[in-house]
Amino acid sequence: MKALIIIDMTNDFVFEKYEHEGREYKGSLVAPLGRAIVDPIVELVKKALRRGNTAVLRLPKDHYNAFTNPRLELELAELGIDEVFITGLVDEVCIYHNALVFLEKGFRTNVVKGCTVPFDEKKGHEALGELKACGAKMVDTVPEDIGVILLLEDEHDENSEEIKSGTWPPHNMKGTPGALTVKPIRDALEVRN
C-alpha cells in the first residue's frame, strides 16, 4: 500500500503569525518558504482522497526522526504500507532524516518535487542529492492509488526532554494552535468526512 506522508505542516512551522479562535500567535520554527508548498500539498491531498476510501492518520513526533515514536512502525506494518511519498518541511532536517529511515527500513521512498522546502537552500539541495544517491526517487506527483495520508507533526508534551530542559519553548506543545495542521490542508482532509 502507498502512503502520502506530510511532515510538519503546522502553524508554527509555516507562519510567522497566525490566528486561531480570534487570537494571534507567532510561529517559532518558521520555514520561510513553507507557505509556498501549502497549495501543492492540498492538491495532492485532494488527489489522494478522490479514491474514496483513503485513511487519514496523524502521529505526533517528539524528534526530527518520527520513528522515535514506536507507534509509527507499528501503524506502517499494520496498514501494510510499503511505499511512501514524502512532502513537507524541511529538506535538510525532517525530510532528510525521515526519508533515510524509510529507505533503511526497506520502504520504496519518494520525495515529491515542489512539495518540500529547505530552511537553507544550499543545505536543502545537498540533502535531497544525498537522498537520491541513497535510493530515494524524486517524483512530480503521487499515484492515484494512495491508500493512507499520514501526518507526522512535531508536537511535544510536558514530559518531552526539550520542554523539561527549558531549551525548547512551548511553541507547539500538544493541543496548542501552533501544533495544528495548517488550515488549508486541514480543510482538504475534512472533505472526506
C-alpha positions as CSV (number, residue, x, y, z in Angstrom):
1,M,0.0,0.0,0.0
2,K,1.1,3.5,-0.8
3,A,1.1,6.4,1.7
4,L,1.3,10.2,1.3
5,I,3.5,11.5,4.2
6,I,3.0,15.1,5.2
7,I,5.7,16.3,7.6
8,D,5.5,19.3,10.0
9,M,2.9,21.3,8.0
10,T,1.8,23.0,11.2
11,N,1.2,26.7,12.0
12,D,4.4,27.2,13.9
13,F,6.5,25.8,11.0
14,V,4.6,27.6,8.2
15,F,3.5,31.0,9.5
16,E,5.3,33.9,11.2
17,K,1.9,35.0,12.5
18,Y,-1.3,33.1,12.5
19,E,-4.8,33.4,14.0
20,H,-6.7,30.8,15.9
21,E,-10.1,31.4,17.5
22,G,-9.7,35.2,17.4
23,R,-6.2,35.3,18.9
24,E,-3.0,36.0,17.0
25,Y,0.1,33.8,17.6
26,K,3.7,33.9,16.4
27,G,5.3,30.9,14.8
28,S,8.6,29.8,16.4
29,L,10.2,27.5,13.9
30,V,9.2,29.2,10.7
31,A,10.5,27.8,7.4
32,P,10.4,30.9,5.3
33,L,9.3,29.1,2.2
34,G,6.8,26.9,4.0
35,R,3.8,28.8,2.6
36,A,4.8,28.0,-0.9
37,I,4.1,24.3,-0.6
38,V,0.7,24.5,1.2
39,D,-1.4,24.7,-2.0
40,P,0.6,21.9,-3.8
41,I,0.2,19.7,-0.8
42,V,-3.6,20.5,-0.7
43,E,-3.8,19.3,-4.4
44,L,-2.0,16.0,-3.5
45,V,-4.5,15.5,-0.6
46,K,-7.4,16.1,-2.9
47,K,-6.0,13.7,-5.4
48,A,-5.4,11.0,-2.8
49,L,-8.9,11.5,-1.4
50,R,-10.6,11.0,-4.8
51,R,-10.2,7.3,-4.3
52,G,-12.9,7.4,-1.7
53,N,-11.5,5.1,0.9
54,T,-8.2,6.7,1.8
55,A,-7.4,6.5,5.5
56,V,-6.0,9.6,7.3
57,L,-3.8,9.2,10.4
58,R,-1.9,11.8,12.4
59,L,1.1,10.8,14.6
60,P,3.0,13.2,16.8
61,K,6.8,13.2,16.7
62,D,8.9,14.4,19.5
63,H,12.1,14.4,17.5
64,Y,13.1,15.2,13.9
65,N,13.1,11.4,13.3
66,A,9.5,10.3,13.5
67,F,10.5,6.7,14.1
68,T,11.3,7.6,17.7
69,N,7.6,7.3,18.2
70,P,7.2,3.5,18.4
71,R,3.6,3.7,17.1
72,L,4.8,4.8,13.6
73,E,6.5,1.5,12.8
74,L,3.5,-0.5,14.2
75,E,1.0,1.6,12.2
76,L,3.0,1.2,9.0
77,A,3.2,-2.5,9.4
78,E,-0.5,-2.9,10.4
79,L,-1.6,-0.8,7.4
80,G,0.7,-2.8,5.0
81,I,2.5,0.3,3.7
82,D,5.5,-0.4,1.6
83,E,5.9,2.8,-0.5
84,V,5.9,6.4,0.8
85,F,5.6,9.8,-1.0
86,I,7.1,12.4,1.3
87,T,6.1,16.1,1.4
88,G,6.5,18.9,4.0
89,L,9.2,20.6,6.0
90,V,12.2,20.9,5.8
91,D,14.5,19.3,3.3
92,E,17.7,19.2,5.3
93,V,16.2,18.1,8.6
94,C,13.0,16.2,8.9
95,I,12.6,15.3,5.2
96,Y,16.2,14.1,5.0
97,H,16.2,12.1,8.3
98,N,12.8,10.5,7.8
99,A,13.4,9.6,4.2
100,L,16.7,8.0,5.2
101,V,15.0,5.9,7.9
102,F,12.2,4.9,5.4
103,L,15.0,3.8,3.0
104,E,16.9,1.9,5.7
105,K,13.7,0.0,6.7
106,G,13.1,-1.1,3.1
107,F,10.3,1.2,2.0
108,R,10.2,2.4,-1.5
109,T,10.8,6.1,-0.8
110,N,9.8,9.0,-3.0
111,V,10.1,12.8,-2.3
112,V,7.5,14.8,-4.2
113,K,9.2,17.7,-6.0
114,G,7.7,21.1,-5.3
115,C,6.1,19.8,-2.1
116,T,9.1,20.2,0.2
117,V,11.3,23.2,1.0
118,P,14.5,23.9,3.0
119,F,15.5,26.3,5.7
120,D,18.7,26.9,3.8
121,E,18.6,26.4,0.0
122,K,22.2,25.1,-0.3
123,K,21.8,22.6,2.5
124,G,18.4,21.5,1.3
125,H,19.8,20.8,-2.2
126,E,22.6,18.8,-0.7
127,A,20.2,16.8,1.5
128,L,18.0,15.9,-1.5
129,G,21.1,15.0,-3.5
130,E,22.2,12.6,-0.8
131,L,18.7,11.1,-0.6
132,K,18.7,10.5,-4.3
133,A,22.2,8.9,-4.1
134,C,20.8,6.6,-1.3
135,G,17.9,5.4,-3.5
136,A,15.1,7.9,-2.9
137,K,13.2,8.9,-6.1
138,M,12.3,12.5,-6.8
139,V,8.8,12.4,-8.3
140,D,6.4,15.1,-9.7
141,T,3.2,13.8,-8.1
142,V,1.6,10.9,-6.3
143,P,-0.2,8.0,-7.9
144,E,-4.0,7.6,-7.9
145,D,-3.9,4.6,-5.5
146,I,-2.7,6.3,-2.3
147,G,-4.3,4.3,0.5
148,V,-3.2,6.4,3.5
149,I,-2.4,10.0,4.2
150,L,-0.1,10.1,7.2
151,L,0.6,13.4,9.0
152,L,3.8,13.3,11.0
153,E,3.9,16.5,13.1
154,D,6.2,18.0,15.7
155,E,4.3,18.0,18.9
156,H,5.6,18.0,22.5
157,D,4.1,17.5,25.9
158,E,5.3,18.5,29.3
159,N,7.4,15.3,29.6
160,S,9.4,16.0,26.4
161,E,13.1,16.3,27.1
162,E,13.2,19.6,25.2
163,I,10.4,21.1,27.3
164,K,11.8,19.7,30.6
165,S,15.3,21.0,29.9
166,G,14.0,24.5,29.2
167,T,15.8,24.6,25.9
168,W,12.6,24.3,23.8
169,P,9.9,26.9,24.2
170,P,6.3,25.7,24.3
171,H,5.8,26.8,20.7
172,N,4.0,23.7,19.6
173,M,3.1,21.7,22.7
174,K,0.3,19.2,22.3
175,G,-3.0,20.9,21.8
176,T,-1.7,24.4,21.1
177,P,-2.7,26.3,18.0
178,G,1.0,26.1,16.8
179,A,0.7,22.3,16.6
180,L,-2.4,22.4,14.4
181,T,-2.1,21.3,10.8
182,V,-2.3,24.5,8.6
183,K,-6.0,25.3,7.8
184,P,-6.0,24.7,4.0
185,I,-4.6,21.2,4.5
186,R,-6.9,20.6,7.4
187,D,-9.9,21.7,5.4
188,A,-8.9,19.5,2.4
189,L,-8.6,16.5,4.8
190,E,-12.0,17.2,6.4
191,V,-13.7,16.9,3.0
192,R,-13.7,13.2,3.4
193,N,-15.9,13.3,6.5
